[in-house]
Amino acid sequence: MAEEVTCVKRRVLLAIDGSKGSQNAFDWYVENMSQPSDIVLIVHLFGMPTLPVAGFGAAGVVLVDGYQEQVQTVYDKAMALASKYSTICSSKKIKNRTIVETVCGSAGSTICQIAKDEKANNIVMGSRGLGAVRRVFLGSVSTHVMHHAHIPVTIVPQKKE
């Protein structure tokens, strides 16, 4: 009697930010990890432009001229980046869904929360390649995710040039 093989759908969160590191992570996933039954969650987080203030102290005046256009430009760029990766996935027959959110606070915490909410099985992301000292002062999203996600995390290092 032949055994029936069931196909488990993995939900792989792929964090992208437009950097070479995230492109390397995407390429690595496609070449080394992708399975036909996978669902890739393409996650892009972006920050809103700062609202300009002019004046002294608490009596400052908020300058809103042009701010809405800045917000729209940032949003359009974020959506275009997510769409680019979604289109590539679709062309390679990889099932995918995009999640684009503004980040307030820690990008690492937001990625971990999205992974939890979306019931991801794995997180794949790139590394900026910061040295130990810079990582201490600037922080590292990948280090935060690695230590706080409760699922496997694959951090793809930068390619040596």
N, C-alpha and C positions, 0 to 999 in steps of 0.2 A: 504494500500500500504506500503510495507516494505521499510524502509530507507536504502540507500546504505551507508555502512561504508567504508571510505577510510583510507588506511593505510599510515600514514606519516612516511617517513624515516628520522630518526634523525641521524645526523652526530655527534658522540661523540668523542672528542679528549681525548685520554688517554695518559698522559705524564708518561713515564717510565724512570728510571735511574739505575735500578739494585739494589736499596735499599729495605729494608724491608717496608719502607713507600710506595713506588710505588707498591710493591707486595700487600700490604694491600688495596691500592686504586683499583687495578685490581680486587682483590677478592670481594671487596665491590660492584664494578660495576656489576660483574657477578651475585652476589647473590641478589642484591637489585634494580638494575636499568635496566638491560639488557632487551631489547624488541626484538622480532624476526625480526622486520624490521630495526633495528639499523645497521648503518655502523660505525664501530669503527676505528678511525684513531690512530694507535699506533705510538706515536711520541717519538723518542729517540734523544737527542742532546748530542754530545760529543765534547770535546776539543782536539785540536791537541797537541802533545807533544811539549814542548818548544825546540827551536833550540839552542843547546849548543854553547857557545862562550868562547874562551880562549884568554887571553891577557889583555892589559891595555887600558882602555878608548876607543876612537874611532878607535884605531889601532887593535882592537880585531880581531881574526880569527874565522870564523864560522867553527865548526867541523861537517861535514856532514856524516862522517863514521858512519854507523849504523842507521842514522836518518830515512832513507826510511823504514828500517825494523821496527822501532818503530812506524812510521805512519801506516804501514800495520797492525801491531799487534793491535793498537788502533781501526782501522777501522774494522778489523775482529771481535773483541770483540763486537763492537757496532752492527754490522750486526747480530751476533749470538744472542744477547739479543733481538733484535727486532723480529728475526725469532722465538725465543722461545715463545714469547707472541702471535705471529701470529699463530703458530701451536696450542697453547692452545685454542685460539679463534676458529680456524677451527674445532678442535675436539668437541667443544661445539656448533657448527653450528652458530657461530657469524661471520657475514660478517665483513671483516677487510681489512685494507691497512696499510702498514708500511711506515713511513716517518723517515728517518735517515739523520740528517744534522750535520755539524760541527757548533759549536756556537762560534761566535766572539762577545764578549760583553756580554750583559745581556741575560741569558737563559729565564727569564720571558718575556722580550720583544719579543724574538724569538718565544716563545710559543704563545703569543698573535697574532703575525703576521701570523703564520701558521694557527691558528684558523680562522682568518679573510680570508686568502687566500683560505682555504679549505671550507669556509662557514659552519663551525662547529656550532652546536646548543648548545653545552654544553662542558665544560672542566672538567675532573675528574683527580685529582692528589693527591698524598700523601703529608704528612707534615713530616718534619724532627724532629719536636718536640723541636725546639729551644726555650729557655726561652726568655723573653722580652729583656733582656740586650744583649744576644748573637745575637738576631735577628737584633738589631739596628746596631751592629758592622759588622756582617757577611752578613747581608741582607737575605732575604727570597724570594725564587722564587715563592712560593705559595702566599705570601702576595702581591708581585708585580702583579702576574696574577689576583688575586682577585680584585685589585684596577684598573687595566688597561684593562682587557678584557671587551668587551661590550656584553657578553653573560653570562648566569649562569655558575658559577664555583662551583664545589663540591670539598672541601678539606677534605680528609679522614684522621683523626688523627691517630697517632701511637696507636697500641694496648697496653693496660696496661699489664705488665707482672708480 
